[in-house]
Amino acid sequence: MEDSTKNLPYLVGTEQPKVVVVNSFPAITINSTPVAFLSYVTTLRDLLTVPFEIFPRAVRDERYRLTTLTCLFGGLPCGLIMIKLFSVKQKQKEAAESANGRAPVKKQSPGELRVQKDISELNLAKTTSISFPNGKDNLLNFEITIRPDEGYYQGGTFVFTFQISQVYPHEAPKVKCKTKVYHPNIDLEGNVCLNILREDWNPVLSVNSIIYGLQYLFLDPNPDDPLNHEAAEVLRENPRQFENSVRRSMAGGYVGGSSE
């Protein structure tokens, strides 16, 4: 195949686009990274007619960042051409579905795709369950119920709300406890003191990681990093009194505590 890219403009600091053979298929590469497999393309100009699916999965999944590609055609980055191809194809699909009397399928955000994966991989203990008060179509808002079977909180039922952002997992979920509880790491407004929900959050963590953390808070409350300072002080100085206060709160009695 003739290298039709040798006269293309390119940005300083990048390789000139090249046509090479990758896995027996000709491909255009920039900085040694394939950006388009050319199963029937003989010139770069033919990219305008290439269906979006011909591009590698890694490129398609990153379509919103493709504008950083440096291979230019007609003054536009190839990335913009790819996005345009995808947009036209998507609009055609939606128009066809509307003509058939079906509502277009809602496109899922990256956050929804990741939380769907997290939920499908949940490994819940028998003391833990998940529910979707707003319906299973709303994956970004759900509840986790924990019923500890040992420790101070044995026999209690504690419900936590999860609110997941569209940019998850790059932002930690917002988790609150709906159940009033006497706990050093949960205040009376339901805020939860769990390090992986704050400074220790990392995109490699998951919903499962948070659930494990919540379960551990009931097995081993931490008085050294409190939100409810009164409960933390009682736990440190008088564990028996702390246990009595927990039992009273779970029976519907007064839930004391101070965040000051």
Buried (B, 14 or more C-beta within 10 A) or exposed (E): EEBBBEEBEBEEEEEBBBBEEEEEEBBBBBEEEBBBBBEEBEEBEEBEEBEBEBBBEEBBEEBEEBEEBBBBBEEEBBBBBBBEBBEEEEEEEBEEEEEEEEEEEEEEBBBBBBBEEBBEEEEEEEBBEBEEEEEEEEBBBBBBBBBBEEBBBBEBEBBBBBEBBEEBBEEBBBBBBEBBBBBBBBBBEBBBBBEBBEEEBEEEBBBBBBBBBBBEBBEEBBBEEBBBBBBBBBBEEEEEEBBEBBBBBBEEEEBBBBEE
